[in-house]
């Protein structure tokens, strides 16, 4: 049975209560924690004041950290999420203790909201419903958040295929912008995920009065493996994007070379014509062909022969 309670506009509480077991597990979910929400935690839980400040929406950590309180853990983790076609870090602060788990965040991670709603609608589908352990609930939340990272990586893979099609269909200019966006997103995901493995390794040592330590270690070792797998996929995607970028630059350079080649040939062909036109435009007294009734056509034909000769020369040198 799960009892849902909306304590305030920003605080929700979910009681996960399995009738077959005695303990009761509370999950308190806080969105955009401000002064009132910090006061609520201070009055209802014995948290260190410095740790409470971590949960404030105005405080943002640049790296994942873990603090150990008297009888609880305070954990700060970041997970990638989309915002305006850009990957940003969504921060979640966890307070984990016997019989409770508290999450504080800015409501920009859909995976967390979806899992909370699942707990409201179908609590018996949760592993933590069977064991009623906050350590297991934390494992499930982290598992869903890590699974959401795979969805982002899948989107990156689709984008890589799209960019490849653009490059080899002659749309190199359009591909440049998409390559830059994809590179930025991959770099951002790497920055967000790079320290997860270390934090999850520390969680392997968590203890619970309800679950054997070996079982907890097994669950969190699975999260560590997923974290490593995500990092390997990010490495592969980073390499693929670099290859695509190099290929695109090579094609752009080839295209620019062809353009410069065409312009150079055109200018070389036009140069003698311009020179002839300038010479016969000097109006010297004894200029040949000037006084001839067919002078214009003779000069024009001479120009055409020069142009044709230049084209034949370029063709013989295989410059065309």
LINTAFEN-V919642 format. One record per backbone hydrogen bond with DSSP energy under -0.5 kcal/mol. NH is the residue of the N-H (numbers start at 0). CO is the residue of the C=O. If there is no record, write none. Layout:
# LINTAFEN-V919642
nh->NH co->CO
nh->NH co->CO
This chain:
# LINTAFEN-V919642
nh->2 co->14
nh->3 co->1
nh->4 co->12
nh->6 co->4
nh->6 co->10
nh->7 co->10
nh->11 co->28
nh->12 co->4
nh->13 co->26
nh->14 co->2
nh->15 co->13
nh->15 co->24
nh->16 co->0
nh->16 co->14
nh->17 co->15
nh->18 co->16
nh->20 co->17
nh->24 co->15
nh->25 co->98
nh->26 co->13
nh->27 co->25
nh->27 co->100
nh->28 co->11
nh->28 co->26
nh->29 co->27
nh->29 co->102
nh->30 co->9
nh->31 co->104
nh->37 co->33
nh->38 co->34
nh->39 co->35
nh->40 co->36
nh->41 co->37
nh->42 co->38
nh->43 co->39
nh->44 co->40
nh->46 co->44
nh->51 co->47
nh->52 co->48
nh->53 co->49
nh->53 co->50
nh->54 co->50
nh->54 co->51
nh->55 co->52
nh->56 co->32
nh->58 co->55
nh->59 co->57
nh->64 co->75
nh->66 co->73
nh->68 co->66
nh->68 co->71
nh->72 co->95
nh->73 co->66
nh->74 co->72
nh->74 co->93
nh->75 co->64
nh->76 co->91
nh->78 co->89
nh->80 co->87
nh->82 co->85
nh->85 co->82
nh->87 co->80
nh->87 co->85
nh->89 co->78
nh->89 co->87
nh->90 co->88
nh->91 co->76
nh->92 co->103
nh->93 co->74
nh->93 co->91
nh->94 co->101
nh->95 co->72
nh->96 co->94
nh->96 co->99
nh->97 co->70
nh->99 co->96
nh->100 co->25
nh->101 co->94
nh->102 co->27
nh->103 co->92
nh->104 co->29
nh->105 co->90
nh->109 co->107
nh->112 co->108
nh->113 co->109
nh->114 co->110
nh->115 co->111
nh->116 co->112
nh->117 co->113
nh->118 co->114
nh->119 co->115
nh->120 co->116
nh->121 co->117
nh->124 co->121
nh->125 co->122
nh->128 co->125
nh->129 co->125
nh->129 co->126
nh->130 co->126
nh->131 co->127
nh->136 co->132
nh->137 co->133
nh->138 co->134
nh->139 co->135
nh->140 co->136
nh->141 co->137
nh->142 co->138
nh->143 co->139
nh->144 co->140
nh->145 co->141
nh->146 co->142
nh->147 co->143
nh->148 co->144
nh->148 co->145
nh->149 co->145
nh->150 co->146
nh->151 co->147
nh->152 co->148
nh->153 co->149
nh->154 co->150
nh->155 co->151
nh->156 co->152
nh->157 co->153
nh->158 co->154
nh->159 co->155
nh->160 co->156
nh->161 co->157
nh->162 co->158
nh->163 co->159
nh->164 co->160
nh->165 co->161
nh->166 co->162
nh->167 co->163
nh->168 co->164
nh->168 co->165
nh->169 co->166
nh->170 co->165
nh->171 co->169
nh->174 co->170
nh->175 co->171
nh->176 co->172
nh->177 co->173
nh->178 co->174
nh->179 co->175
nh->180 co->176
nh->181 co->177
nh->182 co->178
nh->183 co->179
nh->184 co->180
nh->185 co->181
nh->186 co->182
nh->187 co->183
nh->188 co->184
nh->189 co->185
nh->190 co->186
nh->191 co->187
nh->192 co->188
nh->193 co->189
nh->195 co->192
nh->196 co->192
nh->198 co->194
nh->199 co->195
nh->200 co->196
nh->201 co->197
nh->202 co->198
nh->203 co->199
nh->203 co->200
nh->204 co->201
nh->205 co->202
nh->207 co->210
nh->215 co->211
nh->216 co->212
nh->217 co->213
nh->218 co->214
nh->219 co->215
nh->220 co->216
nh->221 co->217
nh->222 co->218
nh->223 co->219
nh->224 co->220
nh->225 co->221
nh->226 co->222
nh->227 co->223
nh->228 co->224
nh->229 co->225
nh->230 co->226
nh->231 co->227
nh->232 co->228
nh->233 co->229
nh->234 co->230
nh->235 co->231
nh->236 co->232
nh->237 co->233
nh->238 co->234
nh->239 co->235
nh->240 co->236
nh->241 co->237
nh->242 co->238
nh->243 co->239
nh->244 co->240
nh->245 co->241
nh->246 co->242
nh->247 co->243
nh->248 co->244
nh->249 co->245
nh->250 co->246
nh->251 co->247
nh->252 co->248
nh->253 co->249
nh->254 co->250
nh->255 co->251
nh->256 co->252
nh->257 co->253
nh->258 co->254
nh->259 co->255
nh->260 co->256
nh->261 co->257
nh->262 co->258
nh->263 co->259
nh->264 co->260
nh->265 co->261
nh->266 co->262
nh->267 co->263
nh->268 co->264
nh->269 co->265
nh->270 co->266
nh->271 co->267
nh->272 co->268
nh->273 co->269
nh->274 co->270
nh->275 co->271
nh->276 co->272
nh->277 co->273
nh->278 co->274
nh->279 co->275
nh->280 co->276
nh->281 co->278
nh->286 co->283
nh->289 co->286
nh->290 co->286
nh->294 co->291
nh->297 co->293
nh->298 co->294
nh->299 co->295
nh->300 co->296
nh->301 co->297
nh->302 co->298
nh->303 co->299
nh->304 co->300
nh->305 co->301
nh->306 co->302
nh->307 co->303
nh->308 co->304
nh->309 co->305
nh->310 co->306
nh->311 co->307
nh->312 co->308
nh->313 co->309
nh->314 co->310
nh->315 co->311
nh->316 co->312
nh->317 co->314
nh->318 co->313
nh->319 co->313
